Amino acid sequence: MARRLCPVELAFVESAPLRLVFAAEVAAPPEAVYAALADDVAGWSRWFTGVARSASTHGGKGREVHLTGGTRFTETVLAAEPDVRYAYRVDTTNAPGPHALLEDWRLTPTDGGTRLRWTFAADGPAPFRFLLTLARPGLGRAFRKSARALDRRLAKA
């Protein structure tokens, strides 16, 4: 059963009780990385670890994401700044625990491509926050693996 989360705004990325921040560099330029994040939402399952299916909704203003373990999210896109930023909040999920979730992707051009920074901002009861803190190393590995897969995918394009 889907639960409605708090409808946080972009400022939550800075004020969330728990913020997990990961960064990686990819060889592709920011415009290609942004296109993979924002324009090819359905393609996330081909590079982002754990995503089984994803789709853009509401003319690009929303997303629906299904993870391999059965967790589902409906999301609202809060920032879609080409080549710079892509952020969305979770509106509903079947996952127990969270009160609010927001993911913020920042793209910075580098000499060799793009620096990709992913911030996972969350709120929930103390046990939920504690479990996410314990999951940080695994989420970091998944992010780095996903960034490498995205890099390979964009190199083929």
DANOR-V586963 format. One record per residue. N is the residue number from 1. SS is DSSP state (hx for helix, st for strand, lp for the rest). Layout:
# DANOR-V586963
n->N ss->SS
n->N ss->SS
This chain:
# DANOR-V586963
n->1 ss->lp
n->2 ss->lp
n->3 ss->st
n->4 ss->st
n->5 ss->lp
n->6 ss->lp
n->7 ss->lp
n->8 ss->lp
n->9 ss->lp
n->10 ss->lp
n->11 ss->lp
n->12 ss->hx
n->13 ss->hx
n->14 ss->hx
n->15 ss->hx
n->16 ss->lp
n->17 ss->lp
n->18 ss->st
n->19 ss->st
n->20 ss->st
n->21 ss->st
n->22 ss->st
n->23 ss->st
n->24 ss->st
n->25 ss->st
n->26 ss->st
n->27 ss->lp
n->28 ss->lp
n->29 ss->lp
n->30 ss->hx
n->31 ss->hx
n->32 ss->hx
n->33 ss->hx
n->34 ss->hx
n->35 ss->hx
n->36 ss->hx
n->37 ss->hx
n->38 ss->hx
n->39 ss->hx
n->40 ss->lp
n->41 ss->hx
n->42 ss->hx
n->43 ss->hx
n->44 ss->hx
n->45 ss->hx
n->46 ss->hx
n->47 ss->lp
n->48 ss->lp
n->49 ss->lp
n->50 ss->lp
n->51 ss->st
n->52 ss->st
n->53 ss->st
n->54 ss->st
n->55 ss->st
n->56 ss->st
n->57 ss->st
n->58 ss->hx
n->59 ss->hx
n->60 ss->hx
n->61 ss->lp
n->62 ss->st
n->63 ss->st
n->64 ss->st
n->65 ss->st
n->66 ss->st
n->67 ss->st
n->68 ss->lp
n->69 ss->lp
n->70 ss->lp
n->71 ss->lp
n->72 ss->st
n->73 ss->st
n->74 ss->st
n->75 ss->st
n->76 ss->st
n->77 ss->st
n->78 ss->st
n->79 ss->st
n->80 ss->st
n->81 ss->st
n->82 ss->lp
n->83 ss->lp
n->84 ss->lp
n->85 ss->st
n->86 ss->st
n->87 ss->st
n->88 ss->st
n->89 ss->st
n->90 ss->st
n->91 ss->st
n->92 ss->st
n->93 ss->st
n->94 ss->lp
n->95 ss->lp
n->96 ss->lp
n->97 ss->lp
n->98 ss->st
n->99 ss->st
n->100 ss->st
n->101 ss->st
n->102 ss->st
n->103 ss->st
n->104 ss->st
n->105 ss->st
n->106 ss->st
n->107 ss->st
n->108 ss->st
n->109 ss->st
n->110 ss->st
n->111 ss->lp
n->112 ss->lp
n->113 ss->st
n->114 ss->st
n->115 ss->st
n->116 ss->st
n->117 ss->st
n->118 ss->st
n->119 ss->st
n->120 ss->st
n->121 ss->st
n->122 ss->st
n->123 ss->st
n->124 ss->st
n->125 ss->lp
n->126 ss->hx
n->127 ss->hx
n->128 ss->hx
n->129 ss->hx
n->130 ss->hx
n->131 ss->hx
n->132 ss->hx
n->133 ss->hx
n->134 ss->hx
n->135 ss->hx
n->136 ss->hx
n->137 ss->hx
n->138 ss->hx
n->139 ss->hx
n->140 ss->hx
n->141 ss->hx
n->142 ss->hx
n->143 ss->hx
n->144 ss->hx
n->145 ss->hx
n->146 ss->hx
n->147 ss->hx
n->148 ss->hx
n->149 ss->hx
n->150 ss->hx
n->151 ss->hx
n->152 ss->hx
n->153 ss->hx
n->154 ss->hx
n->155 ss->hx
n->156 ss->hx
n->157 ss->lp
